[in-house]
Amino acid sequence: MCITVKKNELVHLHTLLAQIAEEYITSGVATPTDFDPYAELGISPMALRESRDRHEEAVRLLARILADCSKRATETVPVR
């Protein structure tokens, strides 16, 4: 099933994921270099003139990076 997301919804999701990325860096779950591939895209949530496709590319990459960082963080948490 393919879900079509409007550009404004995609930009909102992009904003939320970027906020999570900042929180991951602040809390030590991730480092700024973990997000280098995302930074190399050169598109931020504030780039409202960018195409929907570019925001989708950024969202997919950012979500993948966040998932990898989450997985890495849960693998290093000691079991009580």
MDTraj code that builds the backbone (N, CA, C; nanometers):
import mdtraj as md
import numpy as np

residues = "MET CYS ILE THR VAL LYS LYS ASN GLU LEU VAL HIS LEU HIS THR LEU LEU ALA GLN ILE ALA GLU GLU TYR ILE THR SER GLY VAL ALA THR PRO THR ASP PHE ASP PRO TYR ALA GLU LEU GLY ILE SER PRO MET ALA LEU ARG GLU SER ARG ASP ARG HIS GLU GLU ALA VAL ARG LEU LEU ALA ARG ILE LEU ALA ASP CYS SER LYS ARG ALA THR GLU THR VAL PRO VAL ARG".split()
xyz = np.array([
    [0.0842, -0.1177, 0.0000],
    [0.0000, 0.0000, 0.0000],
    [0.0890, 0.1244, 0.0000],
    [0.0597, 0.2176, -0.0858],
    [0.1361, 0.3414, -0.0963],
    [0.0506, 0.4558, -0.0428],
    [0.1071, 0.5303, 0.0506],
    [0.0357, 0.6433, 0.1081],
    [0.0965, 0.7710, 0.0530],
    [0.0135, 0.8578, 0.0002],
    [0.0601, 0.9850, -0.0509],
    [0.0523, 1.0878, 0.0610],
    [0.1636, 1.1521, 0.0862],
    [0.1711, 1.2527, 0.1914],
    [0.1894, 1.3892, 0.1257],
    [0.1116, 1.4860, 0.1709],
    [0.1233, 1.6211, 0.1175],
    [0.2551, 1.6827, 0.1624],
    [0.3011, 1.7789, 0.0858],
    [0.4298, 1.8408, 0.1142],
    [0.4317, 1.9035, 0.2534],
    [0.3257, 1.9734, 0.2929],
    [0.3279, 2.0388, 0.4241],
    [0.3339, 1.9365, 0.5374],
    [0.2718, 1.8205, 0.5189],
    [0.2803, 1.7140, 0.6192],
    [0.4213, 1.6566, 0.6239],
    [0.4827, 1.6432, 0.5076],
    [0.6182, 1.5909, 0.4984],
    [0.7176, 1.6873, 0.5636],
    [0.6997, 1.8162, 0.5416],
    [0.7864, 1.9165, 0.6039],
    [0.7692, 1.9127, 0.7559],
    [0.6471, 1.8942, 0.8021],
    [0.6221, 1.8839, 0.9466],
    [0.6943, 1.7614, 1.0036],
    [0.6846, 1.6481, 0.9365],
    [0.7549, 1.5275, 0.9805],
    [0.9060, 1.5506, 0.9787],
    [0.9546, 1.6166, 0.8762],
    [1.0968, 1.6486, 0.8655],
    [1.1402, 1.7312, 0.9876],
    [1.0581, 1.8287, 1.0260],
    [1.0872, 1.9123, 1.1424],
    [1.0938, 1.8289, 1.2698],
    [0.9983, 1.7398, 1.2880],
    [0.9966, 1.6555, 1.4082],
    [1.1187, 1.5641, 1.4143],
    [1.1546, 1.5044, 1.3026],
    [1.2721, 1.4162, 1.3004],
    [1.3999, 1.4947, 1.3269],
    [1.4085, 1.6162, 1.2763],
    [1.5264, 1.7004, 1.3015],
    [1.5361, 1.7348, 1.4504],
    [1.4227, 1.7567, 1.5149],
    [1.4224, 1.7839, 1.6585],
    [1.4679, 1.6614, 1.7372],
    [1.4248, 1.5446, 1.6946],
    [1.4689, 1.4209, 1.7595],
    [1.6192, 1.4036, 1.7414],
    [1.6692, 1.4339, 1.6227],
    [1.8130, 1.4242, 1.5966],
    [1.8902, 1.5152, 1.6920],
    [1.8435, 1.6368, 1.7111],
    [1.9087, 1.7291, 1.8047],
    [1.9075, 1.6721, 1.9464],
    [1.7959, 1.6132, 1.9851],
    [1.7847, 1.5533, 2.1187],
    [1.8797, 1.4352, 2.1330],
    [1.8924, 1.3550, 2.0309],
    [1.9857, 1.2411, 2.0333],
    [2.1290, 1.2895, 2.0546],
    [2.1656, 1.3972, 1.9876],
    [2.3005, 1.4515, 2.0027],
    [2.3195, 1.5069, 2.1436],
    [2.2221, 1.5819, 2.1911],
    [2.2294, 1.6409, 2.3250],
    [2.2395, 1.5347, 2.4340],
    [2.1654, 1.4262, 2.4181],
    [2.1617, 1.3222, 2.5214],
    [2.2737, 1.2189, 2.5062],
    [2.3512, 1.2285, 2.3993],
    [2.4628, 1.1375, 2.3806],
    [2.4282, 1.0073, 2.3105],
    [2.3067, 0.9957, 2.2623],
    [2.2668, 0.8758, 2.1878],
    [2.3371, 0.8720, 2.0531],
    [2.3649, 0.9901, 1.9986],
    [2.4303, 1.0021, 1.8683],
    [2.5332, 1.1147, 1.8738],
    [2.6185, 1.1164, 1.7736],
    [2.7153, 1.2259, 1.7595],
    [2.6789, 1.3058, 1.6350],
    [2.7272, 1.4268, 1.6269],
    [2.6978, 1.5056, 1.5058],
    [2.7445, 1.4359, 1.3776],
    [2.8531, 1.3604, 1.3842],
    [2.9019, 1.2931, 1.2635],
    [2.8076, 1.1828, 1.2170],
    [2.7251, 1.1302, 1.3082],
    [2.6261, 1.0303, 1.2662],
    [2.5313, 1.0886, 1.1614],
    [2.5133, 1.2194, 1.1652],
    [2.4175, 1.2858, 1.0768],
    [2.4841, 1.3520, 0.9559],
    [2.6117, 1.3229, 0.9330],
    [2.6813, 1.3796, 0.8170],
    [2.6130, 1.3480, 0.6836],
    [2.5677, 1.2234, 0.6615],
    [2.4993, 1.1962, 0.5331],
    [2.3744, 1.2835, 0.5139],
    [2.3025, 1.3075, 0.6222],
    [2.1845, 1.3947, 0.6157],
    [2.2274, 1.5378, 0.5860],
    [2.3316, 1.5849, 0.6548],
    [2.3804, 1.7229, 0.6333],
    [2.4279, 1.7423, 0.4901],
    [2.4856, 1.6384, 0.4320],
    [2.5360, 1.6472, 0.2947],
    [2.4244, 1.6675, 0.1922],
    [2.3027, 1.6288, 0.2280],
    [2.1899, 1.6531, 0.1365],
    [2.1655, 1.8023, 0.1178],
    [2.1982, 1.8799, 0.2214],
    [2.1830, 2.0242, 0.2119],
    [2.0393, 2.0710, 0.2158],
    [1.9519, 1.9937, 0.2782],
    [1.8117, 2.0340, 0.2902],
    [1.7692, 2.0225, 0.4356],
    [1.7118, 2.1298, 0.4857],
    [1.6628, 2.1309, 0.6231],
    [1.5105, 2.1452, 0.6198],
    [1.4467, 2.1256, 0.7331],
    [1.3011, 2.1443, 0.7360],
    [1.2587, 2.2866, 0.6979],
    [1.3488, 2.3814, 0.7152],
    [1.3172, 2.5207, 0.6848],
    [1.3294, 2.5528, 0.5359],
    [1.3749, 2.4595, 0.4563],
    [1.3909, 2.4808, 0.3117],
    [1.2554, 2.4589, 0.2434],
    [1.1652, 2.5514, 0.2656],
    [1.0275, 2.5358, 0.2183],
    [1.0141, 2.5405, 0.0666],
    [1.1097, 2.5981, -0.0008],
    [1.1029, 2.6059, -0.1472],
    [1.1535, 2.4783, -0.2148],
    [1.2158, 2.3913, -0.1349],
    [1.2629, 2.2643, -0.1915],
    [1.1426, 2.1789, -0.2312],
    [1.1651, 2.0873, -0.3216],
    [1.0561, 2.0023, -0.3704],
    [1.0144, 1.8999, -0.2656],
    [0.8960, 1.8496, -0.2834],
    [0.8439, 1.7447, -0.1970],
    [0.9363, 1.6232, -0.2007],
    [0.9858, 1.5896, -0.3190],
    [1.0749, 1.4741, -0.3343],
    [1.2033, 1.4900, -0.2540],
    [1.2590, 1.6112, -0.2521],
    [1.3817, 1.6352, -0.1744],
    [1.3547, 1.6207, -0.0251],
    [1.2392, 1.6707, 0.0212],
    [1.2034, 1.6533, 0.1630],
    [1.1821, 1.5057, 0.1946],
    [1.1213, 1.4333, 0.1032],
    [1.1009, 1.2894, 0.1252],
    [1.2352, 1.2177, 0.1359],
    [1.3286, 1.2527, 0.0502],
    [1.4621, 1.1922, 0.0554],
    [1.5276, 1.2213, 0.1917],
    [1.5165, 1.3448, 0.2376],
    [1.5749, 1.3832, 0.3661],
    [1.5072, 1.3097, 0.4819],
    [1.3748, 1.2990, 0.4781],
    [1.3009, 1.2305, 0.5838],
    [1.3392, 1.0830, 0.5898],
    [1.3458, 1.0188, 0.4756],
    [1.3815, 0.8767, 0.4738],
    [1.5225, 0.8541, 0.5292],
    [1.6170, 0.9383, 0.4877],
    [1.7542, 0.9239, 0.5357],
    [1.7634, 0.9534, 0.6851],
    [1.7004, 1.0603, 0.7288],
    [1.7041, 1.0974, 0.8697],
    [1.6390, 0.9890, 0.9561],
    [1.5283, 0.9331, 0.9113],
    [1.4622, 0.8261, 0.9853],
    [1.5523, 0.7027, 0.9951],
    [1.6216, 0.6705, 0.8885],
    [1.7131, 0.5558, 0.8879],
    [1.8293, 0.5775, 0.9857],
    [1.8852, 0.6980, 0.9853],
    [1.9950, 0.7291, 1.0766],
    [1.9474, 0.7223, 1.2211],
    [1.8316, 0.7792, 1.2495],
    [1.7769, 0.7756, 1.3855],
    [1.7516, 0.6321, 1.4304],
    [1.7005, 0.5497, 1.3412],
    [1.6765, 0.4088, 1.3749],
    [1.8078, 0.3381, 1.4058],
    [1.9101, 0.3628, 1.3258],
    [2.0415, 0.3017, 1.3505],
    [2.0983, 0.3460, 1.4846],
    [2.0869, 0.4732, 1.5156],
    [2.1370, 0.5246, 1.6434],
    [2.0576, 0.4656, 1.7605],
    [1.9268, 0.4521, 1.7432],
    [1.8426, 0.3927, 1.8477],
    [1.8821, 0.2484, 1.8720],
    [1.9038, 0.1758, 1.7647],
    [1.9422, 0.0357, 1.7766],
    [2.0764, 0.0235, 1.8473],
    [2.1714, 0.1063, 1.8068],
    [2.3040, 0.1044, 1.8678],
    [2.2947, 0.1373, 2.0167],
    [2.2101, 0.2328, 2.0524],
    [2.1956, 0.2736, 2.1923],
    [2.1338, 0.1623, 2.2764],
    [2.0363, 0.0914, 2.2222],
    [1.9722, -0.0154, 2.2997],
    [2.0619, -0.1368, 2.3126],
    [2.1546, -0.1554, 2.2190],
    [2.2464, -0.2672, 2.2270],
    [2.3536, -0.2459, 2.3320],
    [2.3783, -0.1203, 2.3687],
    [2.4839, -0.0906, 2.4675],
    [2.4295, -0.0676, 2.6079],
    [2.2972, -0.0694, 2.6237],
    [2.2381, -0.0504, 2.7555],
    [2.2520, -0.1791, 2.8353],
    [2.3113, -0.1719, 2.9556],
    [2.3277, -0.2952, 3.0347],
    [2.1944, -0.3480, 3.0847],
    [2.1843, -0.4794, 3.0896],
    [2.0638, -0.5447, 3.1401],
    [2.0739, -0.5527, 3.2908],
    [1.9677, -0.5224, 3.3600],
    [1.9690, -0.5271, 3.5081],
    [1.9243, -0.6612, 3.5573],
])
top = md.Topology()
chain = top.add_chain()
for i, resn in enumerate(residues, 1):
    res = top.add_residue(resn, chain, resSeq=i)
    for name in ("N", "CA", "C"):
        top.add_atom(name, md.element.get_by_symbol(name[0]), res)
traj = md.Trajectory(xyz[None], top)
